[in-house]
Amino acid sequence: MSALNGATVGLVQPVSRLPTLAPAPPSLDAESREWLQGLRAKDATGQEAIASLHALLLRAACFEVARRRPTLPHLRGDELEDIATEAADDALMSVLRRLDDIRGASRFTTWAYKFALLEAAVKLRKRAWQGREVPLEPEGWGLFSSAGLEPDAEAEQSELLETLQSAIAEVLTPHQRRVLVALALNGVPIDVLAERLNTNRGALYKTLHDARRKLRNHLQERGLALDNEEKR
């Protein structure tokens, strides 16, 4: 697997024209400061630093792909290689856009490495769901039931679940219902749902938060509450 493919080289050119960024924070270690100085250079030094960074990110992406490979037996080696390369390419652009965010909490390489791990994980989740239907109707109500309860506790649980199901159908908007059901009940990865609904993770988190708040208020008005809400 090459450290820097043709597509990546094409991405490098716009970066070299970026405006000069702020100096490295004084709390950074010497190696991290060297990385930042190299990546901000507008000459051949900058191109070499970007190539070295891409190689680092590619190693990280390959590591994550290899770690998750047993869960994706249907993917071939060349597909996994492509995923790792795409993850490294996207991670490279994310790192270059965020150079001013570094505050010295960790080494630059450690900070950058995480971008590649995240990109690889997201791409693998999306590939695992490629071609699969995203379930937007409840399929997992049984997950909320607890076996072996005393009769009175079982009756209370049944009442709670019935009220919750009714609230999901009646209190939530159609969009809130789709998001809650897909993420909380059917285990759809948020990156996959964001892609299918043509939105982003932040918007889905906001929708999920609003839906949960509505349901919590609805249950409290009826003297019911989920265990985890009662403990807050």
C-alpha positions as CSV (number, residue, x, y, z in Angstrom):
1,M,0.0,0.0,0.0
2,S,1.6,3.3,-1.0
3,A,2.1,6.0,1.5
4,L,0.9,8.7,-0.8
5,N,-1.3,7.9,-3.8
6,G,-2.2,10.1,-6.8
7,A,-5.5,11.3,-5.3
8,T,-3.7,12.4,-2.2
9,V,-1.1,14.3,-4.1
10,G,-3.9,16.3,-5.7
11,L,-5.2,17.2,-2.3
12,V,-1.8,18.6,-1.3
13,Q,-1.8,21.6,-3.7
14,P,-4.6,23.6,-2.1
15,V,-3.1,23.1,1.3
16,S,0.1,24.8,0.2
17,R,-1.8,28.0,-0.5
18,L,-3.5,28.2,2.9
19,P,-2.8,31.4,4.8
20,T,-0.1,31.2,7.5
21,L,-1.5,29.9,10.7
22,A,-0.8,31.0,14.3
23,P,2.6,29.9,15.8
24,A,2.7,26.6,17.7
25,P,1.6,26.9,21.3
26,P,4.6,27.1,23.7
27,S,3.4,24.0,25.6
28,L,4.1,21.7,22.7
29,D,7.0,19.3,22.8
30,A,9.9,19.8,20.4
31,E,8.8,17.0,18.0
32,S,5.3,18.3,17.8
33,R,6.5,21.8,17.1
34,E,8.7,20.5,14.3
35,W,5.7,18.8,12.8
36,L,3.6,22.0,12.8
37,Q,6.5,24.1,11.4
38,G,6.9,21.6,8.6
39,L,3.2,21.3,7.8
40,R,2.9,25.1,7.7
41,A,5.8,25.6,5.3
42,K,4.9,26.7,1.8
43,D,7.9,25.1,0.1
44,A,9.1,21.6,-0.5
45,T,9.5,21.1,3.2
46,G,5.7,21.5,3.6
47,Q,5.1,18.9,0.9
48,E,7.5,16.4,2.5
49,A,5.8,17.0,5.9
50,I,2.4,16.4,4.4
51,A,3.6,13.2,2.7
52,S,5.1,12.0,6.1
53,L,1.8,12.8,7.8
54,H,-0.2,10.9,5.3
55,A,2.1,7.8,5.8
56,L,1.5,8.1,9.5
57,L,-2.3,8.3,9.1
58,L,-2.3,5.4,6.6
59,R,-0.6,3.2,9.2
60,A,-3.2,4.2,11.7
61,A,-6.0,3.5,9.3
62,C,-4.6,0.1,8.3
63,F,-4.3,-0.8,12.0
64,E,-8.0,0.0,12.6
65,V,-9.1,-1.8,9.5
66,A,-7.1,-4.9,10.5
67,R,-8.5,-4.8,14.0
68,R,-12.1,-4.7,12.7
69,R,-11.6,-7.1,9.8
70,P,-13.0,-10.2,11.7
71,T,-16.4,-8.4,11.9
72,L,-16.5,-7.8,8.1
73,P,-15.7,-11.2,6.6
74,H,-17.6,-10.2,3.3
75,L,-15.0,-7.6,2.5
76,R,-12.0,-8.5,0.3
77,G,-8.5,-7.4,0.8
78,D,-8.5,-4.8,-2.0
79,E,-11.7,-3.3,-0.6
80,L,-10.1,-3.0,2.9
81,E,-7.1,-1.4,1.3
82,D,-9.2,1.2,-0.4
83,I,-11.1,1.9,2.8
84,A,-7.8,2.5,4.7
85,T,-6.5,4.8,1.9
86,E,-9.7,6.8,1.8
87,A,-9.6,7.1,5.6
88,A,-6.0,8.4,5.6
89,D,-6.8,10.9,2.8
90,D,-9.8,12.3,4.7
91,A,-7.9,12.3,8.0
92,L,-5.1,14.2,6.4
93,M,-7.5,17.0,5.3
94,S,-9.1,17.1,8.8
95,V,-5.7,17.4,10.5
96,L,-4.5,20.1,8.2
97,R,-7.7,22.1,8.8
98,R,-7.3,21.9,12.6
99,L,-3.7,22.7,13.1
100,D,-4.7,25.7,15.2
101,D,-6.7,23.5,17.5
102,I,-3.6,21.9,19.0
103,R,-3.0,22.9,22.6
104,G,-0.3,20.4,23.7
105,A,-2.5,18.0,25.7
106,S,-0.8,15.2,23.8
107,R,1.9,14.7,21.2
108,F,1.0,15.8,17.7
109,T,1.4,12.3,16.3
110,T,-1.0,11.0,19.0
111,W,-3.5,13.7,18.3
112,A,-3.3,13.1,14.5
113,Y,-3.5,9.3,14.8
114,K,-7.0,9.6,16.3
115,F,-8.3,11.2,13.2
116,A,-7.3,8.2,11.1
117,L,-8.8,5.7,13.6
118,L,-12.1,7.6,13.5
119,E,-12.3,7.9,9.8
120,A,-11.5,4.2,9.3
121,A,-14.1,3.2,11.9
122,V,-16.8,5.4,10.3
123,K,-16.0,4.1,6.8
124,L,-16.1,0.5,7.9
125,R,-19.5,1.0,9.6
126,K,-20.9,2.6,6.5
127,R,-19.5,-0.2,4.3
128,A,-21.0,-2.9,6.7
129,W,-24.4,-1.3,6.1
130,Q,-24.0,-0.7,2.4
131,G,-27.0,-2.2,0.6
132,R,-28.8,-3.0,3.8
133,E,-32.2,-1.5,4.7
134,V,-32.1,0.9,7.7
135,P,-34.9,-0.2,10.0
136,L,-37.0,2.8,11.0
137,E,-39.7,0.8,12.8
138,P,-39.4,-0.7,16.3
139,E,-37.7,-4.1,16.2
140,G,-36.1,-4.1,19.7
141,W,-38.8,-3.7,22.3
142,G,-37.8,-7.0,23.8
143,L,-34.5,-5.5,24.8
144,F,-36.3,-3.4,27.4
145,S,-38.0,-6.3,29.1
146,S,-36.5,-7.9,32.2
147,A,-37.1,-11.6,32.8
148,G,-37.8,-13.0,36.3
149,L,-39.5,-10.0,37.8
150,E,-42.1,-10.2,40.6
151,P,-45.7,-10.0,39.4
152,D,-46.1,-6.4,40.6
153,A,-42.8,-5.3,39.0
154,E,-43.7,-7.0,35.8
155,A,-47.0,-5.3,35.7
156,E,-45.3,-1.9,36.3
157,Q,-42.8,-2.6,33.5
158,S,-45.6,-3.6,31.1
159,E,-47.4,-0.3,31.8
160,L,-44.2,1.7,31.3
161,L,-43.5,0.0,28.0
162,E,-47.0,0.4,26.7
163,T,-46.9,4.1,27.6
164,L,-43.5,4.5,26.0
165,Q,-44.6,2.9,22.8
166,S,-47.7,5.1,22.7
167,A,-45.6,8.2,23.4
168,I,-43.2,7.4,20.6
169,A,-46.1,7.1,18.2
170,E,-48.1,10.1,19.4
171,V,-45.7,12.7,21.1
172,L,-42.8,12.6,18.8
173,T,-42.6,14.2,15.3
174,P,-42.2,11.7,12.5
175,H,-38.5,12.7,12.1
176,Q,-37.9,12.3,15.9
177,R,-39.5,8.9,15.8
178,R,-37.4,7.7,12.9
179,V,-34.2,8.9,14.5
180,L,-35.0,7.5,18.0
181,V,-36.2,4.1,16.7
182,A,-33.2,3.7,14.3
183,L,-30.5,4.7,16.9
184,A,-31.9,3.7,20.2
185,L,-34.0,0.6,19.3
186,N,-32.5,-0.9,16.2
187,G,-28.8,-0.1,16.7
188,V,-28.2,1.7,13.4
189,P,-24.8,3.5,13.5
190,I,-25.3,7.2,13.6
191,D,-22.9,7.7,10.7
192,V,-25.0,5.4,8.6
193,L,-28.3,7.1,9.5
194,A,-26.8,10.5,8.8
195,E,-25.8,9.4,5.3
196,R,-29.2,7.8,4.6
197,L,-31.2,10.8,5.9
198,N,-28.8,13.3,4.2
199,T,-27.9,15.1,7.4
200,N,-25.0,15.1,9.9
201,R,-24.2,13.6,13.3
202,G,-24.7,16.9,15.2
203,A,-28.3,17.3,13.8
204,L,-29.1,13.7,14.7
205,Y,-27.7,14.0,18.3
206,K,-29.9,17.1,18.7
207,T,-33.0,15.3,17.4
208,L,-32.3,12.3,19.7
209,H,-31.9,14.6,22.7
210,D,-35.1,16.4,21.9
211,A,-37.0,13.2,21.5
212,R,-35.7,11.8,24.8
213,R,-36.7,15.0,26.6
214,K,-40.2,14.8,25.2
215,L,-40.6,11.2,26.2
216,R,-39.1,11.8,29.7
217,N,-41.6,14.7,30.3
218,H,-44.5,12.6,29.0
219,L,-43.7,9.7,31.3
220,Q,-43.1,12.0,34.3
221,E,-46.5,13.6,33.7
222,R,-48.0,10.1,34.1
223,G,-46.0,9.3,37.2
224,L,-43.7,6.9,35.3
225,A,-40.0,7.1,34.7
226,L,-37.2,5.0,33.3
227,D,-34.8,3.7,35.9
228,N,-31.8,5.7,34.6
229,E,-34.0,8.9,34.7
230,E,-35.1,8.3,38.3
231,K,-31.4,8.2,39.4
232,R,-30.6,11.6,37.9
